[in-house]
Amino acid sequence: MTCQKFCVALLHWEFIYLTTALNLAYPITPWRFKLSCMPPNTTYDLPTGISKNTSNLNEHYEAVVKAKLNLSTTYFSNLSSKTTFYCCFWSKEDKNCSVHADNIDGKDFVSTVNSLVFQQIGANWNIQCWMKEDLKLFICYMESLFKNPFKTYDLKVHLLYVLPEVLEESPLVPQKSSFQIVQCNCSVHDNCECHVPVPTAKLNHTLLLYLKITSGGINFQSPLMSVQPINVVKPDPPLDLHMEITDAGHLKISWSSPTLVPFQLQYQVKYSENSSTNMRKADEIVSTTSLLIDSVLPGSSYEIQVRGKRLDGPGIWGDWSTPLIFTTQDVLYFPPKILTSVGSNVSFHCIYKSENEIVSSKKIVWWLNLAEKIPPRQYAIVGDRVSKVTFAHLNATKPRGKFTYDAVYCCNQQECHHRYAELYVIDVNINISCETDGYLTKMTCRWSANAIQSLMGSTLQLRYHRSSLYCSDVPSIHPMSQPKDCHLQRDGFYECIFQPIFLLSGYTMWIKINHSLGSLDSPPTCVVPDSVVKPLPPSSVKAEITVEIGLLKISWEKPVFPENNLKFQIRYGLNGKEVQWKMYEVYEAKSKSASVLVPDLCAVYAVQVRCRRLDGLGYWSNWSSPAYTVVMDIKVPTRGPEFWRIINEDTTKKERNVTLLWKPLMKNDSLCSVRKYVVKHHTSLNGTWSEDVGNHTKFTFLWTEQAHSVTVLAVNSIGASFVNFNLTFSWLMSKVNSVQSLSAYPLNSSCVLLSWTLLPSDYSLMYFVTEWKILNEDSEVKWLRIPPSVKKYYIHDHFIPIEKYQFSLYPVFMEGVGKPKIINSFPQDDIEKHQHDAGLYVIVPIIISSSILLLGTLLISHQRMKKLFWEDVPNPKNCSWAQGLNFQKRTDIL
């Protein structure tokens, strides 16, 4: 009883120092704190020898509560639901707390006591509050520390809060009715979590809140709490925790900052190292997102965790990241992989561990792809344990199957570990070509990535920097660059469009190759849009064959842009499926037309024109739409048609009907068409007259006079031909015989050799005309003009071997047509004769050659036999039995 009375006296003495609760609120700390509650009027007898002086209470409270611990359990079980508990907040940093009674309606009193009394004989909760990283939700977490009698009761927790609209330095506690209430989520383990939404605009305002707890039918109410949400932000664990060996042989721990944090963080890194020769643990705080660990050895294991907290100002440490374990191999390469460009120099370092011992760097040798030993002159000793190899002026890696890198092996003399370093060397000389459109509104740049397609996992990006005016003499990569979106086309090229553009600005651009191993840049190139203009093609292109002059004339209109002087290129050719183009260039900037000499003035020509800056900058424009010439007459025909005649004589009437025959003029003679033919007559009696025969190619007239001359003229839209053929029909000349003989030799079914001999004549021979037709048939007569100096002529036609033909040869004189020589067929005996003669020409040379060959063979054989025979006859001078014998004297054997 003495202890109980002493405790009651102590509490009443503490309540003498009262203050109003309206102006006091417990400031929520960034660390965990406790809520402890106990009922009033609790009395315990103090043990003998303990003073009732309150100043001595704090020295002996532990003995008191330990002695009466069992009594408190019985006491709580007998409390009614109307009992009012006194509650206070305290923490490890402040073990004294303020005791609050009743509620916040103005009847609340405060007294300061030692928290251990409440901790041992009251109801307790661990509490921690924080602001989530997204700055949208304020969370309070409660963990129950009730004794055994309360475990079976239901726990219900409500959080009441108010967030003032106006930011004040010393806000007053509002009325109870202005508090909003949220129900907390509690688990079966009596752990609860309360969520309060906080607008972003009120993160710096003071949030006032308190808790109402119901457990086992008993109500608990916490003192009032206050906090500025921005001061208790709890970051999420860092992301993308990663470890790697650096080029210098350090272990680099890196991570990514949480994405939603509005301020800079500091990080706490804890790690442990376990190796065969060393074990260590460390805990470091850094303000960057990486940490380097020195003295990394092969065969070591590292376990890493990281958490974050606000760097400047109050805040709460976030949760630890998931542990990451990293184990180094027995052969340690740093760097383990290198990505570089052609022509560069790179180095690998190596530490080799064999049978739990580090191999001396002097014993290390290097191999490339286990097939080529790297020369020792490329080695360098960095320390007792580290060896270095350097590659200079590298060439591009040649893919070997699925391997797109070279394997670099670090070996212990003749012993090589199966692990290796990887060397990727790519050609980054990417050609970027740009062109500005003819409207000067956009610039299109293209580049091919074929050179680096073998590098899997790489991404390509065009970056550029625009200078105010023109390009520098030596383009360089500018630190202030911008990316440009490029799209892959079907032809394998990437295409990027700059729009709008500054015509005189210098665009320095390059391709950035991003890969997990690093990034590379292609050599920069600088482009001024005004220097890469591709003009619009010339317009209003026209083509015609000029009259009288006879040239192909092309005209066009210059494009509006660019305003620079332009040169033009013309291509032309005969129109058809596949035009054989010919080129013609015009360098006169002000020219709008050009004339070209063409061989055929009567053909249809296709013509196209394109242009380019006269100074050579930029590109040729596209070809214009084709223009076509129209066939029309440009001159009078160059000559009239060649013609011949067929004479039908009526002996009874003593009349002769002459039919003129001619072939239509070709385009190159008619230039370019014939509208009609005109037959011009001339006789001694009737003079001269003309007859229009239209487009017909034959004309018949009556020959009545001794001599009748005719001329056939070709007429087109320009006029009649100046050069024409004349033919004179004379009764007197028709009897002049100048052809002595005529022979026809069929060489094959398509060729006949015609030969003749002439008689002396006093007339001037102009030419021959030969006729041929199938005999005994009313077939078409065919004819040819033959020069006067020729004595034989090959006639090419389709001859039927079984048919008989009639051949006629007419000498044509200035005075008229002479008497023809006519053979009526191919005589069979002549054919056989000629064939026989041809056979003799073949057989006789063969017989002569065979005879000469046989005679030569006999002579050679005779000499050979003679030599063989006399080799067997002994020489009398060398044989004793033959000496004295005369071999030339005949000896008859009887």
Buried (B, 14 or more C-beta within 10 A) or exposed (E): EEBBBBBBBBBEBBBEEEEEBBEBBBEBBBEBBBBBBBBBEBBBBBBEEBEEEBEEBBEBBEEBBEBBEEBBEEBBEEEEEEEBBBBBBBBEEEEEBBBBBEBBEEEBBBBEBBBBBBBBBBBBBBBBBBBBBBBBBBBBBBBBBBBEBBEEBEBBBBBBBBBBEEEEEEBEBEEEEEBEEBEBEBEEEBBBBBBBEBEEEBBEBBBBBBBBBBBBEBBBBBBBBBBBBBBBBBBBBBBEBBBBBBEBBBBBBBBEBBEEBEEEBBBBBBBBBBBEEEEEEEEEEBEEBEBEBEEBBBBBEBBBBBBBBBEEEBBBBBEBBEEBEBEBBBBBBBBBBBBBBBBBEBBBBBBBBBEEEBBEBEEBBBBBBEEEEBEEEEBEEBEEBBBBBBBEEBEBBEEEEEEBBBBBBBBBEEEBBEBBBBBBBBBBEBEBBBBBBBEBEBBBBBBBBEBBEBBEEBEBBBBBBBBEEEBEEEBEBBEEBEEBEBEEEEEEBBBBBBEEBBEEBBBBBBBBBEBEBEEBBBBBBBBBBBBBBBBBBBEEBBBBBEEEEBBBBBBBEBBEBBEBEBBBBBBBBBBEEEBEBEEBEBEEBEBBEBEBEBEEBBBBBBBBBBBBBBEEBBBBBBBBEBBEBEBBBBBBBBBBBBBBBBEEEEEEEEEBBBBBBBEEBEBBBBBBBBEBBBBBBBBEEEEEEEEEBEEEBEBEBEBEEBBBBBBBBBBBEBEBBEEBBBBBBBEEBBEBEBBEEBBBBBEEEEEBBBBBEBEEBEBEBBBBBBBBBBBEEEEEBEBBBBEEEEEEBEBEEEBEEEEBBBBBBBBBBEBBBBBBBEBEBBEEEBBEEBEEEEEEEEEEEEEEEEEEEEEEEEEEEEEEEEEEEEEEEEEBEEEEEEEEEEEEEEEEEE
